């Protein structure tokens, strides 16, 4: 594109942006807000692209075709290499059920609408994000969607220069308001939707129309502005986290920081020291390939090693990303962007992109090509594991069938609230079936989330003939959970009143995902005991955390090359934090006089050998801790032989 006066401080700002993102992805607990680097990228991109368009419009040299041609030459060379590498490595190393999703993401990334795909999937901060090596391309998709209309908008406004800044401010304001309101309603939608992100790019564009280029501000004012901007970025990096309604109003801090640095960076000695030194500038120059490489490397390695990576491993992976970025920058980007045969190169790159997209679609359509050698079972002498693979290889949809059986057993949408699909008002219309009291039997109410719903199935199997088991559960409705949905809050309040007003109800059994590994699932254990106090003098049983695996059981079984036996799996991958939480809850229950059901020690041996597959090959635990029907029956059998509820 038409050249601008080079500003090394902006390359330095790029370096900060990419460093924040890489550190967040590698060490999320330490750099919990590092994801703000993407917001800074958006502002930089909007500023630079708009500056070029503005300059070319003023000199009457702007061409829409050349604009998109140069975008192709800038974006595609490194992008094609990274997506192709993900496809190649995935073909060799990734199982079919995950490679199918790879295909969908390759296809949507190639045609720059992958952010819309992620809107319909789990969120950016969810545990499943590590399984998506192209997740980070959501931001590139938003940029390209923005640049579809932005040049045309600026061309149209060029004839009405007196209104241009006002119109830009209106665009920024509308997008920011939309972003804020959407974050309150559906944060995942707001995170990935272009209209809730356009204000960040547009505000960078707005700066391009301010008279700052080549202007020398007061050194003192510029340094103060730079110190404030960097302080804000440091604050957000360490104090922002994945529990926030982001972007929402919180994105203003990184955006304002970027605006301050772009506006005052040229006149600041602080910027010259921090941003314009040779190291910062060089990292800024390789920032695009570094952004592209780092996440697939971390993601695919984590998939292969099942979340057992140490800090040393992560540092090595970051260094590998830097090496690949340097190689890509010097051997690919600099050679292709040499102003020779631009149109021909752009056409070839677009054709390769289309072919790559078609290949991704084929992977998805053909269900990950299950005939690939990676889909063969691991080597094991364990009879039950081999039996499982006998079943699985003859029917790849067996797990979906088992999940349907589970949903039926927990009476999903009838006695188990699906909070993302139902309101509590509609759910409560048919609760008579779930809460029907029996005058001749002991009435037991099971209350809690989906883990509690599994325990309801176990109790019904163990005690259903002699007792009347009632159920009031909901997805994510753990007692004591912070940030409860409105549906869960209504369910727990309803349960409280039901318990207080029904004398026939003898026992209350409260279960929950106390050890849920999801980052958005925070439980305040003290609040659990507070709730128990509020429900009155009914006999209450508190069920401890379930047998919890990290990563989930399905990943462990399908990705391991060699499995000694089931005991080795549980001993290696059992989540130790669940064990310590179990001891803590048991101790607190004892002090408060509440009967505690130690679910882990019921299910496992004293050596923490916890079965995950039945002898005839049926999966008992599909994920981190839920139970398929066969698993619920297994636990029910143990309860039937014990005296945990009497």
C-alpha positions as CSV (number, residue, x, y, z in Angstrom):
1,X,0.0,0.0,0.0
2,X,1.0,3.6,-0.3
3,X,3.7,4.3,2.2
4,X,3.3,6.3,5.3
5,X,5.9,8.0,7.5
6,X,7.3,5.1,9.4
7,X,6.6,5.1,13.1
8,X,8.7,2.5,15.1
9,X,6.6,3.1,18.2
10,X,3.6,1.5,16.5
11,X,5.7,-1.6,15.7
12,X,6.6,-1.5,19.4
13,X,2.9,-1.3,20.3
14,X,2.3,-4.3,18.1
15,X,5.0,-6.1,20.1
16,X,3.2,-5.4,23.3
17,X,-0.1,-6.6,21.8
18,X,1.2,-9.9,20.6
19,X,3.2,-10.5,23.7
20,X,0.2,-10.0,25.9
21,X,-1.9,-12.5,23.9
22,X,0.9,-15.1,23.8
23,X,1.5,-14.8,27.5
24,X,-2.2,-15.1,28.2
25,X,-2.5,-18.3,26.1
26,X,0.6,-19.9,27.6
27,X,0.1,-18.8,31.3
28,X,-3.5,-17.7,31.7
29,X,-3.5,-17.8,35.5
30,X,-0.6,-15.3,35.7
31,X,-1.5,-13.0,32.8
32,X,-5.2,-13.4,33.2
33,X,-6.1,-10.3,31.2
34,X,-3.6,-10.7,28.3
35,X,-6.5,-11.2,25.9
36,X,-6.7,-7.4,25.7
37,X,-3.8,-7.5,23.2
38,X,-6.4,-8.3,20.5
39,X,-8.2,-5.1,21.3
40,X,-5.0,-3.1,20.9
41,X,-4.4,-4.9,17.6
42,X,-7.8,-3.7,16.4
43,X,-7.1,-0.1,17.1
44,X,-3.7,-0.3,15.4
45,X,-5.2,-1.9,12.4
46,X,-8.0,0.6,12.1
47,X,-5.5,3.5,12.4
48,X,-3.0,2.2,9.8
49,X,-5.4,1.1,7.2
50,X,-7.5,4.3,7.5
51,X,-4.4,6.4,7.3
52,X,-3.4,4.8,4.0
53,X,-6.9,5.1,2.6
54,X,-7.1,8.7,3.7
55,X,-3.8,9.6,2.1
56,X,-4.7,7.9,-1.2
57,X,-8.1,9.5,-1.3
58,X,-6.5,12.9,-0.9
59,X,-4.0,12.2,-3.7
60,X,-6.7,10.7,-5.9
61,X,-4.7,7.4,-6.1
62,X,-7.0,5.1,-4.1
63,X,-8.2,1.9,-5.9
64,X,-10.6,-0.5,-4.3
65,X,-9.2,-3.4,-6.3
66,X,-5.6,-2.6,-5.3
67,X,-6.7,-2.2,-1.7
68,X,-8.1,-5.7,-1.5
69,X,-5.2,-7.1,-3.6
70,X,-2.7,-5.8,-1.1
71,X,-4.8,-7.1,1.8
72,X,-4.5,-10.5,0.2
73,X,-0.7,-10.2,-0.2
74,X,-0.4,-9.0,3.4
75,X,-2.7,-11.5,5.1
76,X,-2.7,-14.8,3.1
77,X,0.9,-16.0,2.8
78,X,1.5,-16.6,6.5
79,X,-2.2,-17.6,7.1
80,X,-2.1,-20.3,4.4
81,X,1.0,-21.8,5.8
82,X,-0.5,-21.9,9.3
83,X,-3.9,-23.3,8.3
84,X,-2.2,-25.9,6.0
85,X,0.1,-26.9,8.9
86,X,-2.9,-27.4,11.2
87,X,-4.6,-29.5,8.6
88,X,-1.5,-31.6,8.0
89,X,-0.7,-32.2,11.7
90,X,-4.4,-32.8,12.4
91,X,-4.6,-35.5,9.7
92,X,-1.7,-37.3,11.3
93,X,-2.4,-36.8,15.0
94,X,-6.0,-35.9,15.7
95,X,-8.9,-38.4,16.2
96,X,-11.9,-38.3,13.8
97,X,-14.4,-36.8,16.2
98,X,-12.1,-33.8,16.8
99,X,-10.7,-33.7,13.3
100,X,-14.3,-33.3,12.0
101,X,-14.5,-30.0,14.0
102,X,-11.0,-29.1,12.6
103,X,-12.5,-29.3,9.1
104,X,-15.4,-27.0,10.0
105,X,-12.9,-24.5,11.4
106,X,-10.5,-24.7,8.5
107,X,-13.4,-24.1,6.1
108,X,-14.8,-21.1,8.0
109,X,-11.3,-19.6,8.7
110,X,-10.5,-19.8,5.0
111,X,-13.6,-17.8,4.1
112,X,-13.3,-15.5,7.1
113,X,-16.5,-16.2,9.0
114,X,-15.1,-18.5,11.7
115,X,-16.2,-16.0,14.4
116,X,-19.9,-16.7,13.6
117,X,-19.1,-20.5,13.9
118,X,-17.6,-19.9,17.4
119,X,-20.7,-17.9,18.4
120,X,-22.6,-21.2,18.2
121,X,-20.0,-23.2,20.0
122,X,-18.5,-22.9,23.5
123,X,-17.0,-19.5,24.4
124,X,-13.5,-18.2,24.0
125,X,-12.7,-18.8,27.7
126,X,-14.3,-22.2,28.0
127,X,-12.2,-25.4,28.6
128,X,-13.0,-26.6,25.1
129,X,-11.2,-23.7,23.5
130,X,-7.9,-25.5,23.9
131,X,-9.2,-28.1,21.4
132,X,-9.6,-25.5,18.7
133,X,-6.2,-24.7,17.1
134,X,-7.7,-22.0,14.8
135,X,-9.7,-20.3,17.6
136,X,-7.5,-17.2,17.4
137,X,-8.5,-16.5,13.8
138,X,-11.8,-15.1,15.0
139,X,-10.1,-11.7,15.3
140,X,-8.7,-11.9,11.7
141,X,-12.2,-12.7,10.5
142,X,-13.6,-9.6,12.2
143,X,-10.9,-7.5,10.7
144,X,-11.6,-8.7,7.2
145,X,-15.4,-8.3,7.7
146,X,-14.7,-4.7,8.8
147,X,-12.6,-4.0,5.7
148,X,-15.4,-5.2,3.4
149,X,-17.4,-2.1,4.1
150,X,-14.9,0.4,5.6
151,X,-13.1,1.6,2.4
152,X,-16.5,2.0,0.7
153,X,-17.8,4.0,3.7
154,X,-14.8,6.3,3.6
155,X,-15.1,6.8,-0.2
156,X,-18.8,7.7,0.3
157,X,-18.0,10.1,3.1
158,X,-15.0,11.7,1.3
159,X,-17.4,13.9,-0.7
160,X,-18.9,15.2,2.6
161,X,-15.7,15.8,4.5
162,X,-17.4,18.3,6.9
163,X,-19.6,15.4,8.2
164,X,-17.0,12.6,8.1
165,X,-15.8,12.8,11.7
166,X,-19.3,13.1,13.0
167,X,-20.4,10.0,11.1
168,X,-17.4,8.1,12.4
169,X,-18.2,9.1,15.9
170,X,-21.8,7.9,15.4
171,X,-20.5,4.5,14.1
172,X,-18.2,4.2,17.0
173,X,-20.9,5.2,19.5
174,X,-23.5,2.8,18.1
175,X,-21.1,-0.1,18.0
176,X,-19.9,0.5,21.5
177,X,-23.5,0.7,22.9
178,X,-24.4,-2.5,21.0
179,X,-21.3,-4.1,22.5
180,X,-22.2,-3.1,26.0
181,X,-25.8,-4.2,25.8
182,X,-25.0,-7.4,24.0
183,X,-22.4,-8.3,26.7
184,X,-25.2,-8.1,29.3
185,X,-27.5,-10.5,27.3
186,X,-25.1,-13.0,25.7
187,X,-21.4,-12.4,26.4
188,X,-20.2,-15.1,24.0
189,X,-22.2,-13.5,21.2
190,X,-20.8,-10.1,22.0
191,X,-17.2,-11.4,22.1
192,X,-17.3,-12.8,18.6
193,X,-19.8,-10.6,16.8
194,X,-18.3,-8.1,14.4
195,X,-20.8,-5.3,15.2
196,X,-19.7,-5.4,18.9
197,X,-16.1,-5.1,17.8
198,X,-16.2,-2.6,14.9
199,X,-16.0,0.4,17.3
200,X,-12.4,-0.7,18.2
201,X,-11.3,-0.6,14.6
202,X,-13.3,2.5,13.8
203,X,-11.8,4.4,16.7
204,X,-8.4,3.7,15.3
205,X,-9.7,5.0,12.0
206,X,-11.0,8.1,13.6
207,X,-7.5,8.9,15.0
208,X,-6.2,8.8,11.4
209,X,-8.4,11.9,10.6
210,X,-7.0,13.9,13.6
211,X,-4.1,16.3,12.9
212,X,-1.5,14.2,14.7
213,X,0.7,12.8,12.0
214,X,4.1,14.5,12.3
215,X,2.8,16.8,15.0
216,X,5.1,17.3,18.0
217,X,3.2,17.4,21.3
218,X,4.8,18.6,24.5
219,X,7.3,16.0,25.7
220,X,6.0,16.3,29.2
221,X,2.3,15.7,28.2
222,X,3.3,12.9,25.8
223,X,5.3,11.1,28.5
224,X,2.4,11.4,31.0
225,X,0.0,10.0,28.4
226,X,2.4,7.1,27.7
227,X,2.9,6.3,31.4
228,X,-0.9,6.3,31.9
229,X,-1.5,4.1,28.8
230,X,1.2,1.5,29.8
231,X,-0.1,1.5,33.4
232,X,-3.6,0.8,32.2
233,X,-2.4,-2.0,30.0
234,X,-0.5,-3.5,33.0
235,X,-3.5,-3.2,35.2
236,X,-5.8,-4.9,32.7
237,X,-3.3,-7.6,32.1
238,X,-3.2,-8.7,35.7
239,X,-6.7,-7.8,36.9
240,X,-8.9,-8.6,34.0
241,X,-10.0,-12.2,33.9
242,X,-12.3,-14.6,32.0
243,X,-15.2,-14.0,34.4
244,X,-15.8,-10.5,33.2
245,X,-18.5,-9.5,30.7
246,X,-15.9,-8.9,28.0
247,X,-15.7,-6.9,25.8
248,X,-18.5,-4.8,27.2
249,X,-17.4,-1.6,28.8
250,X,-14.2,-3.2,30.0
251,X,-12.6,-3.1,26.5
252,X,-12.4,0.7,26.8
253,X,-9.2,0.5,28.9
254,X,-7.0,-1.3,26.3
255,X,-8.6,0.7,23.5
256,X,-8.0,4.1,25.3
257,X,-4.4,2.9,26.0
258,X,-3.8,2.2,22.4
259,X,-5.3,5.6,21.4
260,X,-3.0,7.4,23.8
261,X,0.1,5.6,22.6
262,X,-0.8,6.2,18.9
263,X,-1.6,9.8,19.5
264,X,1.4,10.8,21.7
265,X,3.9,8.1,20.9
266,X,5.8,10.1,18.3
267,X,6.6,12.9,20.8
268,X,7.4,10.8,23.8
269,X,10.8,9.8,25.1
270,X,9.1,7.1,27.1
271,X,7.8,5.6,23.9
272,X,11.2,5.9,22.3
273,X,12.8,3.9,25.2
274,X,10.1,1.2,25.5
275,X,8.5,0.9,22.1
276,X,11.1,2.2,19.6
277,X,14.1,0.1,20.7
278,X,15.3,-2.5,18.2
279,X,14.0,-5.5,20.1
280,X,10.4,-4.1,20.4
281,X,10.4,-3.0,16.7
282,X,11.6,-6.4,15.5
283,X,8.9,-8.3,17.6
284,X,6.4,-5.9,16.2
285,X,7.5,-6.8,12.7
286,X,7.0,-10.5,13.3
287,X,3.8,-10.0,15.4
288,X,1.4,-11.2,12.7
289,X,3.1,-14.6,12.1
290,X,3.7,-14.9,15.8
291,X,0.0,-14.4,16.5
292,X,-0.8,-17.0,13.8
293,X,1.7,-19.6,15.0
294,X,1.5,-19.5,18.8
295,X,-2.0,-20.8,19.4
296,X,-2.0,-23.8,17.1
297,X,1.3,-24.9,18.6
298,X,-0.1,-24.6,22.2
299,X,-3.4,-26.1,21.3
300,X,-2.3,-29.2,19.3
301,X,0.4,-30.0,21.8
302,X,-2.0,-29.7,24.7
303,X,-4.4,-32.0,22.8
304,X,-1.7,-34.6,22.4
305,X,-0.3,-34.4,25.9
306,X,-3.7,-34.1,27.6
307,X,-3.1,-31.0,29.6
308,X,0.0,-32.3,31.4
309,X,2.3,-29.6,30.0
310,X,4.7,-28.0,32.6
311,X,5.9,-24.4,32.6
312,X,9.2,-25.5,30.9
313,X,7.2,-27.2,28.1
314,X,5.1,-24.0,27.6
315,X,8.2,-21.8,27.5
316,X,9.7,-24.2,24.9
317,X,6.5,-24.0,22.8
318,X,6.5,-20.2,22.9
319,X,10.1,-20.2,21.8
320,X,9.2,-22.6,19.0
321,X,6.4,-20.2,17.9
322,X,8.9,-17.3,17.9
323,X,11.3,-19.4,15.7
324,X,8.6,-20.2,13.2
325,X,7.4,-16.6,13.2
326,X,10.9,-15.4,12.3
327,X,11.2,-18.0,9.6
328,X,7.8,-17.1,8.1
329,X,8.6,-13.4,8.2
330,X,11.9,-13.6,6.4
331,X,11.3,-16.5,4.0
332,X,7.7,-15.9,3.1
333,X,6.3,-12.5,4.0
334,X,9.3,-10.4,2.9
335,X,9.7,-12.4,-0.3
336,X,6.1,-12.2,-1.4
337,X,5.6,-8.5,-0.5
338,X,8.3,-7.3,-2.9
339,X,6.1,-5.4,-5.4
340,X,6.6,-7.8,-8.3
341,X,3.8,-9.6,-10.0
342,X,1.3,-8.5,-7.3
343,X,-1.8,-9.3,-9.2
344,X,-0.6,-12.8,-10.2
345,X,0.5,-13.6,-6.7
346,X,-2.8,-12.4,-5.2
347,X,-4.8,-14.6,-7.6
348,X,-2.6,-17.7,-6.8
349,X,-3.0,-17.1,-3.1
350,X,-6.8,-16.8,-3.4
351,X,-7.0,-20.0,-5.4
352,X,-4.9,-21.8,-2.7
353,X,-7.2,-20.4,0.0
354,X,-10.3,-21.6,-1.8
355,X,-8.8,-25.1,-2.2
356,X,-7.9,-25.1,1.5
357,X,-11.5,-24.2,2.4
358,X,-12.8,-27.0,0.2
359,X,-10.5,-29.4,1.9
360,X,-11.8,-28.3,5.3
361,X,-15.4,-28.8,4.1
362,X,-14.5,-32.3,2.9
363,X,-13.0,-33.2,6.3
364,X,-16.2,-32.0,8.0
365,X,-18.5,-33.7,5.5
366,X,-16.6,-37.0,5.8
367,X,-16.6,-37.0,9.6
368,X,-12.8,-36.6,9.9
369,X,-12.0,-39.5,7.6
370,X,-12.3,-42.2,10.3
371,X,-10.2,-44.7,8.1
372,X,-7.0,-42.7,9.0
373,X,-4.5,-44.8,11.0
374,X,-4.7,-42.4,14.0
375,X,-8.2,-43.6,14.7
376,X,-7.0,-47.1,15.6
377,X,-7.3,-48.1,19.3
378,X,-4.5,-47.7,21.8
379,X,-2.5,-50.7,22.7
380,X,-3.8,-52.2,26.0
381,X,-4.2,-55.5,27.7
382,X,-7.2,-54.3,29.6
383,X,-10.2,-56.4,28.6
384,X,-12.9,-53.7,29.4
385,X,-11.1,-51.0,27.4
386,X,-10.8,-53.4,24.4
387,X,-14.5,-54.2,24.8
388,X,-15.2,-50.5,24.7
389,X,-13.3,-50.1,21.4
390,X,-15.1,-53.1,19.9
391,X,-18.4,-51.3,20.6
392,X,-17.1,-47.9,19.5
393,X,-15.5,-49.1,16.2
394,X,-18.7,-50.9,15.2
395,X,-20.8,-47.9,16.0
396,X,-19.2,-44.4,16.1
397,X,-22.4,-42.8,17.3
398,X,-22.7,-45.0,20.4
399,X,-21.6,-42.2,22.7
400,X,-24.4,-40.0,21.3
401,X,-26.8,-42.9,22.1
402,X,-25.5,-43.2,25.6
403,X,-25.9,-39.5,26.1
404,X,-29.5,-39.7,24.9
405,X,-30.1,-42.4,27.4
406,X,-28.6,-40.2,30.1
407,X,-30.8,-37.2,29.2
408,X,-33.8,-39.4,29.4
409,X,-32.8,-40.9,32.7
410,X,-32.3,-37.4,34.3
411,X,-35.6,-36.4,32.9
412,X,-34.1,-33.5,30.9
413,X,-36.4,-30.5,30.4
414,X,-39.0,-32.2,32.6
415,X,-37.4,-32.4,36.1
416,X,-34.0,-31.1,35.0
417,X,-34.0,-27.5,33.8
418,X,-32.0,-26.8,30.6
419,X,-31.2,-23.2,31.4
420,X,-30.0,-22.3,27.9
421,X,-33.2,-23.7,26.3
422,X,-35.9,-23.1,28.9
423,X,-37.1,-20.4,31.2
424,X,-38.0,-21.4,34.7
425,X,-41.5,-20.2,34.2
426,X,-42.2,-22.7,31.4
427,X,-40.2,-25.4,33.2
428,X,-42.2,-25.0,36.4
429,X,-45.6,-25.7,34.7
430,X,-45.0,-29.4,34.9
431,X,-43.2,-29.8,38.2
432,X,-46.0,-31.9,39.8
433,X,-44.5,-35.0,38.1
434,X,-41.1,-34.3,39.7
435,X,-42.3,-33.2,43.2
436,X,-45.2,-35.6,43.8
437,X,-45.1,-36.6,47.5
438,X,-46.1,-40.1,48.7
439,X,-47.8,-40.5,52.0
440,X,-46.8,-44.2,52.4
441,X,-43.1,-43.9,51.4
442,X,-40.1,-41.9,52.6
443,X,-39.9,-38.8,50.4
444,X,-36.4,-37.7,49.4
445,X,-35.7,-34.6,47.3
446,X,-32.5,-34.4,45.2
447,X,-31.5,-30.8,44.5
448,X,-28.7,-29.3,42.5
449,X,-27.1,-29.3,39.0
450,X,-26.5,-32.0,36.4
451,X,-24.1,-33.8,38.7
452,X,-26.9,-34.0,41.2
453,X,-29.3,-35.2,38.4
454,X,-26.9,-38.1,37.8
455,X,-27.0,-38.9,41.6
456,X,-30.8,-38.8,41.3
457,X,-30.6,-41.7,38.8
458,X,-28.2,-43.6,41.2
459,X,-30.6,-43.1,44.1
460,X,-33.6,-44.2,42.1
461,X,-31.8,-47.3,41.1
462,X,-30.7,-48.0,44.7
463,X,-33.7,-46.9,46.8
464,X,-36.5,-46.3,44.3
465,X,-38.6,-49.3,45.5
466,X,-38.7,-48.4,49.2
467,X,-38.5,-44.6,48.9
468,X,-40.1,-41.9,46.8
469,X,-37.3,-40.0,45.1
470,X,-38.2,-36.4,44.0
471,X,-36.0,-34.3,41.7
472,X,-35.4,-30.6,41.2
473,X,-32.2,-30.0,39.2
474,X,-30.9,-27.7,36.5
475,X,-27.9,-27.3,34.3
476,X,-25.4,-25.1,36.2
477,X,-27.8,-24.9,39.2
478,X,-25.3,-25.8,42.0
479,X,-26.2,-24.5,45.4
480,X,-23.5,-21.9,46.3
481,X,-22.5,-21.2,42.6
482,X,-21.5,-17.6,41.9
483,X,-23.1,-15.9,38.9
484,X,-26.1,-18.1,38.8
485,X,-28.4,-17.7,35.8
486,X,-31.9,-16.3,36.4
487,X,-33.4,-19.7,35.8
488,X,-31.1,-21.4,38.4
489,X,-31.8,-18.7,41.0
490,X,-35.5,-19.1,40.5
491,X,-35.2,-22.9,40.8
492,X,-33.2,-22.8,44.1
493,X,-35.7,-20.2,45.6
494,X,-38.6,-22.4,44.5
495,X,-36.9,-25.4,46.1
496,X,-36.4,-23.5,49.4
497,X,-40.1,-22.7,49.6
498,X,-41.1,-26.2,48.6
499,X,-38.9,-27.7,51.3
500,X,-40.2,-25.4,54.0
501,X,-43.9,-25.9,53.3
502,X,-44.0,-29.7,52.9
503,X,-43.9,-31.8,56.1
504,X,-44.1,-35.0,54.2
505,X,-40.6,-34.4,52.8
506,X,-38.2,-36.2,55.0
507,X,-34.7,-36.0,53.4
508,X,-33.0,-33.4,51.2
509,X,-30.0,-34.6,49.2
510,X,-27.9,-31.7,47.8
511,X,-25.3,-32.5,45.1
512,X,-23.3,-30.4,42.7
513,X,-20.3,-29.8,40.5
514,X,-18.2,-28.5,43.4
515,X,-15.0,-29.5,41.6
516,X,-16.1,-28.5,38.1
517,X,-12.9,-27.5,36.2
518,X,-14.7,-24.9,34.0
519,X,-13.2,-21.5,34.7
520,X,-16.7,-19.9,34.9
521,X,-18.0,-22.4,37.5
522,X,-17.0,-20.9,40.8
523,X,-18.6,-22.3,44.0
524,X,-18.6,-20.6,47.4
525,X,-18.7,-23.5,49.8
526,X,-19.8,-21.3,52.7
527,X,-22.8,-20.3,50.7
528,X,-23.7,-24.0,50.3
529,X,-23.9,-24.3,54.1
530,X,-25.8,-21.0,54.4
531,X,-28.4,-22.4,52.0
532,X,-28.8,-25.6,54.1
533,X,-29.4,-23.5,57.2
534,X,-32.1,-21.5,55.4
535,X,-34.1,-24.6,54.4
536,X,-35.0,-25.3,58.0
537,X,-34.9,-28.4,60.1
538,X,-35.2,-31.1,57.4
539,X,-32.6,-33.9,57.5
540,X,-30.1,-32.9,54.8
541,X,-27.4,-34.9,53.1
542,X,-24.6,-33.1,51.3
543,X,-23.1,-35.1,48.5
544,X,-19.4,-34.4,47.9
545,X,-17.7,-33.7,44.6
546,X,-17.9,-36.4,41.9
547,X,-14.9,-38.4,40.7
548,X,-13.3,-35.7,38.6
549,X,-10.9,-36.2,35.8
550,X,-8.7,-33.7,34.1
551,X,-8.8,-33.8,31.1
552,X,-12.1,-35.5,30.3
553,X,-12.3,-39.3,30.2
554,X,-13.2,-39.5,26.5
555,X,-10.0,-37.6,25.6
556,X,-7.9,-39.8,27.8
557,X,-9.1,-43.0,26.2
558,X,-9.1,-41.9,22.6
559,X,-5.8,-40.0,22.6
560,X,-3.6,-42.3,24.6
561,X,-1.2,-44.5,22.6
562,X,-0.8,-47.0,25.4
563,X,-3.1,-47.7,28.3
564,X,-1.9,-50.1,31.0
565,X,-5.4,-50.5,32.7
566,X,-8.2,-48.5,34.1
567,X,-6.5,-48.1,37.5
568,X,-3.6,-46.4,35.8
569,X,-5.9,-43.9,34.2
570,X,-7.6,-42.8,37.4
571,X,-4.4,-42.7,39.4
572,X,-2.7,-40.5,36.7
573,X,-5.6,-38.2,35.6
574,X,-7.8,-37.9,38.7
575,X,-8.1,-34.2,39.6
576,X,-6.3,-33.9,42.9
577,X,-8.0,-30.6,43.7
578,X,-11.3,-32.5,43.9
579,X,-9.8,-34.8,46.5
580,X,-8.7,-31.9,48.7
581,X,-12.0,-30.2,48.3
582,X,-13.7,-33.4,49.3
583,X,-11.8,-33.5,52.5
584,X,-12.5,-29.9,53.2
585,X,-16.3,-30.3,52.6
586,X,-16.4,-33.5,54.8
587,X,-14.7,-31.6,57.6
588,X,-17.0,-28.6,57.4
589,X,-20.1,-30.9,57.3
590,X,-18.9,-32.7,60.4
591,X,-18.5,-29.4,62.3
592,X,-21.9,-28.2,61.3
593,X,-23.7,-31.5,62.0
594,X,-24.6,-32.2,58.4
595,X,-24.5,-35.8,57.1
596,X,-21.9,-36.0,54.3
597,X,-21.9,-38.5,51.5
598,X,-18.3,-39.0,50.3
599,X,-19.1,-39.8,46.7
600,X,-15.4,-40.2,45.6
601,X,-14.7,-42.8,48.3
602,X,-18.0,-44.6,47.5
603,X,-17.1,-44.9,43.8
604,X,-13.4,-45.6,44.1
605,X,-11.2,-48.0,46.0
606,X,-8.9,-46.7,48.8
607,X,-6.1,-46.5,46.2
608,X,-8.3,-44.2,44.1
609,X,-8.9,-46.8,41.4
610,X,-12.1,-45.5,39.8
611,X,-13.7,-47.5,37.1
612,X,-14.5,-45.6,33.9
613,X,-15.6,-48.5,31.7
614,X,-17.8,-51.5,32.6
615,X,-16.6,-55.0,32.1
616,X,-18.7,-55.3,29.0
617,X,-17.2,-52.1,27.5
618,X,-19.8,-49.5,28.3
619,X,-18.5,-46.0,29.2
620,X,-19.4,-45.1,32.8
621,X,-17.9,-41.5,32.8
622,X,-17.9,-39.6,29.5
623,X,-16.3,-36.3,30.5
624,X,-14.8,-34.8,33.7
625,X,-17.4,-36.2,36.1
626,X,-20.9,-36.8,34.7
627,X,-22.2,-40.4,34.6
628,X,-23.8,-42.2,31.8
629,X,-26.7,-44.4,32.8
630,X,-24.4,-47.4,33.3
631,X,-22.2,-45.3,35.5
632,X,-25.2,-44.1,37.6
633,X,-26.3,-47.8,38.0
634,X,-22.8,-48.7,39.1
635,X,-22.9,-46.0,41.8
636,X,-26.5,-47.0,42.7
637,X,-25.4,-50.6,43.3
638,X,-22.8,-49.4,45.8
639,X,-25.3,-47.1,47.5
640,X,-27.8,-50.0,47.7
641,X,-25.2,-52.1,49.6
642,X,-24.2,-49.2,51.9
643,X,-26.0,-47.3,54.6
644,X,-25.2,-43.8,53.4
645,X,-28.9,-42.9,53.4
646,X,-31.1,-44.6,56.0
